[in-house]
Amino acid sequence: MAQQFAQQQHHSEEPQPQEQQKMQKNDKTQDQEDALDAVLDDISSTLETDAEQYVSSFVQKGGE
């Protein structure tokens, strides 16, 4: 009968360095997406409130 050896896998609470880097990249990407979303929301809200004034500034009046 052959002996079987079970290899214990060490599962630590802390992620491995490669996993940490991946998590940091994901966090950084998420932060950048959040910042971009905030800028786009600001632009959108500005255009919603000032759209008529903005468009009217390009309308030709008379013989202009």
C-alpha positions as CSV (number, residue, x, y, z in Angstrom):
1,M,0.0,0.0,0.0
2,A,1.5,3.3,-1.1
3,Q,1.8,6.1,1.4
4,Q,0.0,9.3,0.6
5,F,1.2,12.6,1.8
6,A,-1.2,15.5,2.0
7,Q,0.5,18.7,1.3
8,Q,-0.8,21.4,3.4
9,Q,-1.4,24.7,1.7
10,H,-0.6,27.7,3.7
11,H,-3.4,30.2,3.4
12,S,-2.5,33.4,5.2
13,E,-4.9,36.3,5.8
14,E,-2.6,38.6,4.0
15,P,-2.6,38.5,0.2
16,Q,0.6,37.6,-1.7
17,P,2.7,40.5,-3.0
18,Q,1.5,39.9,-6.6
19,E,-2.1,39.9,-5.4
20,Q,-1.5,43.1,-3.4
21,Q,-0.1,44.8,-6.5
22,K,-3.2,43.8,-8.4
23,M,-5.5,45.0,-5.7
24,Q,-3.6,48.4,-5.6
25,K,-3.9,48.7,-9.4
26,N,-7.7,48.0,-9.1
27,D,-8.0,50.6,-6.3
28,K,-6.1,53.2,-8.3
29,T,-8.2,52.5,-11.4
30,Q,-11.3,52.8,-9.4
31,D,-10.2,56.1,-7.9
32,Q,-9.4,57.4,-11.4
33,E,-12.8,56.3,-12.7
34,D,-14.5,58.0,-9.7
35,A,-12.6,61.2,-10.4
36,L,-13.5,61.1,-14.1
37,D,-17.2,60.4,-13.2
38,A,-17.2,63.4,-10.9
39,V,-15.8,65.7,-13.6
40,L,-18.3,64.4,-16.1
41,D,-21.2,64.9,-13.6
42,D,-20.0,68.5,-13.0
43,I,-19.9,69.2,-16.8
44,S,-23.4,67.6,-17.2
45,S,-24.9,69.6,-14.4
46,T,-23.4,72.8,-15.7
47,L,-24.8,72.2,-19.1
48,E,-28.2,71.4,-17.7
49,T,-28.4,74.7,-15.9
50,D,-26.6,76.9,-18.4
51,A,-27.5,75.1,-21.7
52,E,-29.9,77.7,-23.0
53,Q,-27.5,80.5,-22.3
54,Y,-24.6,78.6,-23.8
55,V,-26.5,77.8,-27.0
56,S,-27.9,81.3,-27.3
57,S,-24.4,82.7,-27.3
58,F,-23.9,81.0,-30.7
59,V,-27.1,82.1,-32.3
60,Q,-26.7,84.8,-34.9
61,K,-28.7,87.9,-34.4
62,G,-29.7,90.0,-37.3
63,G,-27.0,90.2,-39.9
64,E,-24.2,88.8,-37.9
